[in-house]
């Protein structure tokens, strides 16, 4: 990264402007450049999963079939569940500490929604729809 930074700001340009940059400042600039690259990568990641959230919402809105019926909507929602679970696990693996995960309210919301979706898709489908197990409140909340 230092080489990239020095190529952007060669010493002759620094000397021509009568500026002096010591190695600590070059390292600090290199760290900031790496951070900006990471942020741009996360923006793409967040955009992709944001579009998946919109697509999932569309599928939920279009699904008018019996909740216990296994059809193409069930398979689509299961695929969304797998992708969102992957995203959550990926973010957990890349976090710096467990304290950071606990402080992030969106991680808690994601975990709760993944749990509700898993209960809805994987458990509630198998409960008799005429019995007391059909908790449509979970579907509405999701």
N, C-alpha and C positions, 0 to 999 in steps of 0.2 A: 504494500500500500504506500510505503514511503517513496518507492520509485515512481509510482503513478503521480503522487503529489509533487514530487520534484520535477516530473515532466510537465506538469501543468504550470508550475512556478519555478522555472530554472533559475539557478543562482544569478545568472547575468541580468535577468529581469529585476530580480530583487536588488541587485547592486545598482542598476540603472535608476531605480526609484529611491535609492539611498535608504533601503529598509534592511533590517537585520532580523532574521528568523533563526532562533536557536533550535536545536534538535528536539527539545521538549515541545515547542510550539508546532513543529512539523508532525510530531507524534500525535498531538492533540487534534490537529487538522485531519490527519489520517483516520483517527478514531471517529471523528464527526462524519467524514466521508463514508466510512463503513456503515455507520448508523443510518445515514440517509439512504444508502442502498438497501439495507434491511427493511426500512420503513416502506420503500417503494415495492419491495417483494411482498410484504404483508398486505399492502393495499390491494394488490392483485388477488391474493389469497382471500381476503375479506370480500372483494367484489364477486369472486366466483361463488363463495358460499352464500352471499347475500342474494344472488340470482337463484341459487338452489332453494332458499327460503321462499322466495316469490313463487317459484314453480311448485313447491310443496303446498303452499297456500292455495294455489290455483287447483291442484288436484284434490285437496280437501274440500274446496268449495264445489267442485264439479261432481263429487262423489255423492250420489243420491241413492245408492244401493243399500241393501240390508247390511248392517255392520258386521253380522256374523258370516256373510257370504265372502268366499275367497274368489276374487276376480282380478282384473288388471289393476284396479285401484289398490287392492291389497298389496300386489307385487311392487307397484310404484312407491307406495308409502313405506314398504319394507326396505326398498333401495335407498330412499331418503333417510330412513333411520340408520342404515349402515353408514352412509356418507357423513351424517351429522355426528355419529359416534366416533368415526375416524377423525373428524375435525377436532372434536373435544379431546380425544386421546393425544392427538398431535400437539395441540396447544398445551396440554399438561406436560408432555415430554419436553417441550421447549421452554417451559417456564423456569425461572431462575430458582424459585423456592416454593415450598408448600404454603408459606405465609403469603406469598404473592397470589397464589391461587385462591386462598381463602378470602383475601381482601377484595378480589375481583367479583363484583356482584353479577356481571354477565356470565361468568363461568358457573355460578350457582344457578342462575336462570336456565342456562343451557343444560346443566345436569338434571334439573327438575323436569324440563320439557322432554329430554331424552328418556327419562324414567317413565313419564306419563305416556309417551308415545309407545314405549316398549310394552307397558302394561296394556294399553289399548289394543295394540296390534297382536301381541303374542299371547295374552291371557284372555282378554275379554272376547276375542273371536271364538274361543272354545266354550264359553259359558252360554248356557241356553238363553236365547233372547227373550223368552217368556218369563224367565226367572228374575230374581232380584239382582243378578249380577251385571246387568247391562247399565253401566254407569255412563250415561251420555254427558254428564257434567265434565268428565275427563276430556271428551271430544270437544266440547264447547270451549273449555279453558285452553286447550292446545290450539 
